[in-house]
Amino acid sequence: MSNNEFKVTPWEVKGEVDYDELLKQFGVEPLNDKLLERLRGHAGSLHVLLRRKVFYAHREIGDWMDSYEKGVKAVLYTGRGPSGYTHLGHLIPWILTKYLQDAFGSDLYFQITDDEKYLVDQELTMEDIHRYTKDNILDIIAVGFDPRKTRVFTDLTYTKEQYNIAVRVAKHVTFSTARATFGFTDSSNIGIIFFPAIQAVPCFLPQVLEKRDAHVLIPCAIDQEPYWRIARDVAPKLGYRKPAGIYSKFIPGLGAGGKMSASMPETCIFLSDKPEEAVKKVKNAFTGGQPTIKEQREKGGNPDVCVIYSYLYSLFDEDDRSVAETYRACKAGERMCGECKNQLADKVAAFLKEHQRRREAAKKRVDEFLLKE
């Protein structure tokens, strides 16, 4: 793979992602100021993930807000594939989903795709999947979703209603379409070929369960977008509205390049990390600084490639003036990498301590959130 090549699929991200190119490849639109102001109007403020364009693309989110304003039930849908312990990158769509739930009072359907992870990852046993599922659910609850409006379910345990909808979806999706969309080959197992029909189900599950019109919005990372092309194609044939989407960039790992990935634990902040472990990872992270303090003062650093700055910018420093000053001071050689590392380390440690407190409390609340047959 050459330096300018990259690959983004629901199961694999490689290379340095060109997010503008992905807009063209996936046929989605950039989030513009008009849409952001509409969101601000409903929420009262604009979340930092929107202000800083971590969520940068959408498909028909304006139509979703139109539906809401006309009295159509506005529903949210996001998910998690339980292939391991939850890390900070997984949390990004969930944080925005909570913001949207609070702003619009929306019901949330949270799908845990335990079936997909078992089918895709040859190393994972069913016991592994069940263990990670139970663990991940605690992180989901700890985000703070409204239990009265949130329905968490797993594909392997909430099957009857899901399968009935999935069969209706699958009838309208040819293997040719699935192969072109997801890159399936003759060696792909038949389970994963059927799976896109399962992933489409929550786009229509609220309408089926509540027997009323609804419009679904899906906050997720941009690599998951191909699934919703399938769902949107099928929706009119089933008599439902096409789901809308809002898509995020990837949060980088703490190393030099690439998204945060559990396969590289030393560059990944897990929500189960002890605060002191996370601090150590931050202190060892890649920066845009010069090799020595003397050179940093003379030449300045490069915050545009600095992982530490990207974390402060995207999530951990909500003060716009503060991050602008950090950027300026770094470029001017007035701020050293150690200062930024210490700032981020303190914020990450505090975040993990509070999340883990809520996670512990979640152990007694699981049944409040689970959708059961």
N, C-alpha and C positions, 0 to 999 in steps of 0.2 A: 504494500500500500504506500503510495507516494505521500509526501507531506500535505498536499492539498486535497487528498481523498479522505472521505469519511463514510461511515456506514451507520445508519440508524434504523433499527427494526424494534418490534416489541420485546425482543429477546436479546438484542445485542447492540451495543454502541461502541464504535471504534473510530479513532482518529480525532482530529480537531474539528468539531462540528461547526459548520457554516449555517447559522440560524436563519439568515436571509435566504439562503439556497433552499432550506427546508420549507420555507413558506411556499416556494414555487413547486417543490417536489410533492408536497402534501396538499397543495391547493387551498391553504388556509390564509386568513387575513391578519395583518398586524393589528394589535390593539391601538386604536388612535385616541387622541385627546377627547374627542366627543364622547366616545363610549366610556372612557375613564371618568369623565365628569358626570355621566348618567349614574355610574356605580357610586360615585361620591355622594350624589344627591340622595340615593336610597340608604346608604350606610352612614352618612354624616361625616365620614372621613374616608380617605383613600389608603388602603393598606400598603405598607412599605413594599410588599412583593409586587404590587401594581405600580406604585410610584417609580420604583427602580427598574421596571420592565423585566423582572424575573419571569413573571407571566407576561408574555409578549405577543401571543397570537390567539386567535379565536376562530370559531365557526358559528356565525349567527347568534352571538350573545345578545345583540340588539333585539332580535326577534324574541328571545327568551324574556328579556325585560319588557317588551311590548305585551307579551302574554300575561305576565305578572300584573302589569298596569291595567289590563282589561279584565282581570279577575280570574284568569285561568290559573289553576294550581301550579305553582312553580316548584319543581322538585330538583334535588341535587343527587348526583351519583358519583362516587369515587370508589377506590378499592385498594387492595394490597395482595400481592402474591407472596405467600409465606415460605420463602426459600431460605430464610435465615433470620437473625435478629434484626430489628428495625434500626436503621441509621438515620442520620440527619437529613439525607437526601430524600428519603421516603416521606419525611414529615412535611416537606414543602407544600404539596397539593392539599394535605389535610389541614394545614394552617389556613390556607386561603378558603377551603371549604367551610371551616368554622366561621370565618368572617362573613361569607355569603349566607350561611344559615342564620346568623345573627341579624344580618341586614334585611333579609327577605322573609324571615320566619319560615324557611323552607324545611320540608321533610327531607331527610337524607337516607338514601339506600347505600349501604357500604358492603360491597361484595368482596369476600375473601376467596381468591381463586386457588384454593388448595389443590384442585384437580389439575389445573394447568401446570403448576410447579412439579407435581408428581410426574406428569407426562413429559415435560421438557428436560428435567434434570435427571440424568441416569444415575447419579450418585445418591439421590435422596430416597429414603425408604418412606413408607406410609407412616411409620412411627415418627420419623423426623418431621414430616409435614404436620402431623397432629400436634407435636410439641411446639413447633414454631407458631402454629395457628393460635394456640392458647396464649402464648407469650405476646404475640403481636396484638391480640385483642386488647390487652392491658394498655399498650401504648396508644391504641386508637381511642380508648375511653379517656385516657389521661389528657388528650388534646382539649377536652372540655365540651364536646358536642352535647346538645340538649337531649337527654334520654327520652323525653316525651315525643321527640320528632326524629329520632335516629334508629334505624333498623339495620343491625349488623347480621350478616349471614354468611355461611360458607357453602361452596358449591357441593361439597360432599355430604352435607347434612341437611340442607334445605333444598330438596331435590324435586319433589312432585310438581310444584307450581313452576319451578324453573324449567324442568324438562318439557313440560307441556308448551311453554312459550318458545323454547329453543327449537323444538321440532318445527314449529310454524315458521321460525326464522330460517332454519336450515333448508326448508323446501324451496326457498327463493334464492339460494346462493349456490352457484355452480362450483365445481372443483376448479374450473378454469379461472373463475374470479378469485377464489381463495388462494390459488397458487400464485396468481399475478400480484395479489395484495400482500401476501405474507412470505412468498418465496418457498412454499412447500415443494418437496421433491418426492421421488418414488420411494425414498427411504424414510420419509416422515411417517410416524405412527398414526394410525387412523383416529386415535383419540384427540391429538392436537389439531388434526384437520377439522374435526367437528367443533373444537373448542370455541372458535369465534362466534358460533351461534349461542353458546352459553354466556359469553362475555356481553353479548348484545341484550340479554334478558332484562337487566335492570333499567334499560331505556324504556321498557314497556310494562314492567312489573307493577309500578304504582297504579297505572290505568286498570290493570287486571284485578289487583287486590281491592282497589277502592271503587272500581266501576264508575269512573268519572274521567273527564278530560284532564290531561296534565301535560306539562312541557318540562322535559328533563335537560339539565345542564350538567356537563361532566368536566370538573377540574382535574387535570392530570398532566403528567410530563408529556412532552411532544412526541416521544417514541411510541406512545400508546394510541396515537391518532388513527392509524390504519383500521383499528377495530370499529371506530365510529363511522368510517366510510361505509362499511358493510351494514351497520345498523341503520344508517340514514337511507341507504338504497332500499332496504326492506320495509322501512316504517310505513310509507304510503300503501304498500300492498297489504299490510296488516290493519290499516285504518287508523294509524297513530301519527302524531307529530314527529318530525325529524328531531333527534336530540341535538342540542347545541353543545359547543365545547369551548373551554378556555385552557390554554396550554402553556406550560412553563419550560424554561431552559433547565439544564442539568446543573446541580450544584457540584463544583469540582471536588475531587479528592484533595488531600493535603499534600500530595506529591506534585511533581511537575507534569501537568497535563492529565486529561481524562476525567470522567465524572466519578463521583464518589461511588465506590463499589465494595461490597462485603468481601469480595475475593482478594482485596488488598487491605487487610484489617489495620495495618499500621498507618494507613492514610485515610482511615474511615472513622468517624465519630459515631459510635453506637449509642443508642439511648440508654443502654444498660451499662455503659462504661462508668467506672468510678470517676468522679470529678478530677481526681489527681491523675488518673490515666489519660483523660481527655486533655488536660493541661500539658502533659508531657508530649502528646501528639502535636498539639498546636505549637509548642516550642520548637519542634523538629520540622515544622512545615516549610514548604518551598515559598520563597518570597521573590519580590522583584528588586531586592536590594543589591548593592555592590559588595564585592568580596571583603572589603575592609571599611571601617568607620571613616577613615580618611577619604577613601574614594567616594563613599556615600555623600560626604559633605561637599566634595568637589563636583561630582557629576550628578548627584541626585539618584533616586531610585525610579523604578518603573511600576507604578501601581496597577497598570493595565494588565500585567501578567502575574500579579501577586495574589496568591491564594488567600493570604491573611486579609488583604484589603477587600477581596471579593466577598468574604464572609461578613465583614463589617458592613459593606455596602448593601448586600442583598438581604440581610436579616438582623444582624446584631448591633447595628447603630441606626436607630430610626430618626436621629436628628440630621436633617439634610445639610445644615450648616456645618455640623461636626464632620461628616464624611467629606464634604467639599474641602474643608481645611486640612483633613488628613491627606487627601489627594495632593493638594497644593504643596504642603510641607514636605511630603515625600519627594515629589518632583524637584523641589528646590534644595534638597539635601538637608533640610532642617529637622527632619524626623527620622529616627533610626528604626530599623526593623524590630529591635527588641521592645521598643515602646508599643508598637502595634501588636506584637505577639502577646505582651502582657495584658493589653486592653482586651483582646479577643479571648485570651485564656480565662480571664476573670468573668467575662460575660458567658462563655460556654459553661464554665463550672457552675455558675449561679443558675443557668438554664437547666442543666442536668439535675441539679439538686432539687429544684422545684418540680420538674417533670417526674422524677423518681418518687417524690412524695405523693404526687397525684396518682402515679402508677400503682403504688402500694395500696392506696385507698380504693382503686378500681377493682381490686380482687373481690370486694364484697358487692360489687355493682354489676357484674357481668350479665346477670339475667335480666336486668333492666333494659339492656340494649339488644339482646339476641332475638332475631326473628326465627320462630320455630314452626314446624309443621304441626 
